[in-house]
Structure formats: structure tokens, C-alpha cells
């Protein structure tokens, strides 16, 4: 089951102002990790489920060529709108495809230096097919980047935001699906690591995203915004902090 396609109003919730807590910080942290682990040359990137093109535009700004795949035509339309607002040089480096990821992998196996699959596994009841697709699209020696909700920290967002009933239910059930979010299925990091390994990719590193700031719905107060990013970056690489992050970020290399 795909929870995204089963929810008719999910795109409206996705683009609603304030609908994503701390949106820019996770994107910045994700990009810093990708920059740190990737070769210093233009890459061919496939972004699975990246329809709004937020990540693709930033990667294109860094000189990479990006193919964005999404199953939702509304998300592809959002991506087209984002590209239309930017310079032609960026548009020329990004291609949007409305298609199923597995079908794309069958047609374009081993085409990418980097395959991103960010905030997508949570909408899949079974993460195995998408993990296999990500590895299949990647060249030997290329990288697979997975960002997914961390079920081990299901109660952290609601608890820190003092939504106590939600925190209690999350602790009792191991899921925050009872909160004000779309239905989803959060898969443990260890499970996804095993799936990537079975598909032929070895884990390079993992970090946490959203430790100190994830629960904030409004602006983050800081004299220097870089201090916020640096604190999140450092905490995301240290235990026990990364264990309670909102998301985990896995990097694997195709063997």
C-alpha cells in the first residue's frame, strides 16, 4: 500500500504554509551530508519521489544533472512551477518524470552516480521494492541516500511541543500516526540498512536530522543561523543525540 496515493488531500497539506516544521533546516543538513560524501565533480542524480524539485534545484545549482521521479502529477506540477521561477541554466539541468520508480529502474538501470530517496519510504507499507529500485538505478560505486522518519523517536516532536496526548499515544503505539500528519509507516533504520545490503549496497554512514529544532513550528531564534545548523550537524553525528532525531539519513555505496 502507498499511503501518499491513498490520501486525496495530501498535496494540499504538503504545500500548506507551516505544514512542515523546520523544513529549511532538514534540507540544508541533507545537502551538507551529500556534499561531504559525494565526489567533487558534476554528478548524474536521480531523485525518487522528489516531485516538488526543492532538492533538485539545489543540486542543479551545484552543477549536477538531476532526474526527478514522482508518481503524483500534482507534485510534478509543483516542481515545474518551481523550475519556472528560476534561471534557465537550472531548468536545463533538471528533468521531471511522472512515473513509478520500479518502472523507471527497469528502463534505466545503473544510470546514476547518486540516487536520493528522501521522505518517501514513510509512505510505503513495504519499503523493500523502493530500496531495491534505488540501488538498481545506481552505478557500481555510486551512492544511495535515504532520509526517513525515525520510529525510535516517535514521541519526541509532540512531547517537546507539549502535545501530551499525542506523545502518550506515540509512546504506547510506537507511531505518531495519530498526530496531525498524513498516514504513514515508519521503518526502523536497521530494517532499511538490511534491505540496502540485500540489494547490493554497503552502508557508508548514518546521521540524524532534526534533533533540537524539529518541533518548532515558527522561526528559530538565533543570533547566527549558522550556529543552529552547526549544532544540528554535530549532534546528528553523535550518540545519543542522533538516536532521538526526527529523521535518519543513510548513505550507502553500491558494491
N, C-alpha and C positions, 0 to 999 in steps of 0.2 A: 504494500500500500504506500502511496505517496501522499503525505499529509498536505503538501502545498496545493496540488491539483484538486484535492478533496475540499478545500476551503475556498468558497466563491469570493469572499471579500478580502482575501489575504493581501492582494496587491495594494488595495486602499490602505490597509493597516501598515504595510511596509513603507509607504511614502508619506504617511501622516506625520506632520511636524511633531517632534517629541516622541514618536513611536519607537525610536531606538535609543536606548540610554547609552550615552558615551560613544556615539557612532564614530566620530573622527579619531578618537584615541585608538580604538582597536585597529582601524585601517592604518594609522601611522605605525603602530607596533608591528603589524603584519608586514608592511613594506620594509621596515628596518631589518626584520629577520630575513626576508627574501634577498635583500641587498647583501646582507652579511654572508649568506651561504651560496649565492649564485656566482658564476664566473663573470669577470669584468669584460663583458662583450655583449653585443646585441643578441637576444635570445628569441627563439620561437616559443611562444607561450600559448597554452590552451587553458581557458578559464571555464571550468564546468559550473554551470548554474550561476554565472556572473552577469545575468541579463541587464542589470542597470548600468553596467560598464564603469562603475566607480573605480574598481581596482584596475581595469583595463586601461583607463585613461592615464592613471598614474604610472603604470608600467610603460605605456607608449611614450609618455613624457621623458622616461629614462632611456628611450631609444629602442625598446623591444617591440616586436610584432606580435599581436595578440589576436587569437580567435576566441570569441566569447560564444559559448553554447548555453542555451536555456530552453526548457520545454514550454515556457509560458510566453505567448506572443505579447502580452501586456508588458512583461519585463523587458523583452527585446525592444518594444516601442519606447520604454523609458531610456534604454541605452542609446537608441537612435537620437532621442531628444538631447541627451547629454552630449553626444558627439557633435550634434549640430550647433551647439553653443560654443564649441571650442574651435581651435585653428585647424585648417585643412591638413597640416602636417601630422597632427594627432589622428584625425579621421582616417588618413591613409594607412596608418599602422594598425587599425582595429577593424576586424570583421566580425559581424554578428550573425549567428546561425540559430534559427529556431528549430531544434531537433532533439531527439532523445540521445543522451550521452552514449549509450551502448551501441546505437546505430552508427554514431559518429566514429566510435572506436573501431568498428568493423571495417569502415571505409578508409580510415586514416590512421592505421596503427603505426606506432613509433615515429611520430612526426614532430614531437615537442621536446625542447630542452627542459621545459618546466611546465608541469601540469598543476593548476590550482583547483582546489575543491573546498571552498570556504563557505561555512554556514549553509551547507546543503545536506550533509548526512543526517541532520536532525529531522528532515522531512521524509526520510526513508525508513520504513519499518525494518527492512533488511539492508544493511549497509554494504554487504559483500559485493553485489553487482557493480555498484558505483566505485568501490575501491579497485576492483579488477579493471574497470574501464579506465580509471586514472593511470594505472600502471601500464596498461596496454597502449595508451596514447603516447607514452613517454619513450624517448630513445634510451638505449642502453647507456648508463652513466648519467642520465638526466635525473631531475629532481621532481618529486611529488610533494605538494604542500597541502596539508589538510588542516582546516580550522573547524572545530566542532565544540558544541556545548559540553561542559564538564559535569557529568551527573554526580560526581563526588561532592560538588559544591552547590547542589540544587537549592538549598535554603539560604545561601549567602546573600543574594540580591534582595530578596524580600525581607530577610532579617535585618540587614543593615539599613534598609529603607523603612523599618519599623512597621512592616505589614505582617503583623504577628500571626494572623490566621493562616495566611499563605505559607509562612515559614514553618508553622507547625505541620501543615498538610504535606509540605515538601519533605520534611524530616520523616513523617510517618510513611510516605509512599515512595520516597526516593526520586520524586519527579516534581517539577514546578509547572506541570501542565494545567494545574488548577488555578494558576495566576492569570493575569490579563494578557496572555500570549496565545498565539496560534497553536493548535495541537501539534505535538512533535514527539519524537522518540530519541532520547539522548543516549548515545552509545559510549561505553567506557573507553578511555584511551587504550587500555590494554587490548581490548577487543579489536579496535581498528588497527593497532600495531600488528596483531596477529594476522589480520586479513591482508594487510600490505605485504607482510612476509610471505604468506601463501601465494600471493600474486607475483612474487619475484622482486620485491624491493626491500632493502635493508634500512632500518631506522638510523638516521644521522643524529638527530637531536629532537628534543621537545621542550616547549616553553609554555608559560601561562599568559593569558591575555585578560585583563580586567580584574585586577586584584583590589586596588584602592579606589577606583573611580567608577566601576561598573554600575553601582546602584544609584548614582547621581542622575536625576532627570534634567537638571538645569546646568548652567555654566559651572565649570570647575574653577574655583578661586585659587590663583597662584600669581606671585609676583613675576615669575618667569615660567611660561608654559613648558619650556624645555625641562624644567625641574620635574614636572608631572610625568612627562614621557620617560625621562631617565629613571625616575623612581619605579615606574611600572615595568620598564625594561629590565632593570636589575632584579626586582622582585620576581619577575616572570621566569628567571633562571635559577632561582634559589628555592630549596625546600626550607620550611614548609609552605612558603608563600604560594608557589605555583600550584600546589595541590588544591588550593581553595579558589583558584582563578575561575572566572565565569567560563572561559573557553581554554582549550588546549590547542597548541599549534604544533603539529607533527611535520617534520621534514624527513623524507625517505629518498633513497637513491636506488634507481633501477639497476639490478645486477646483471 
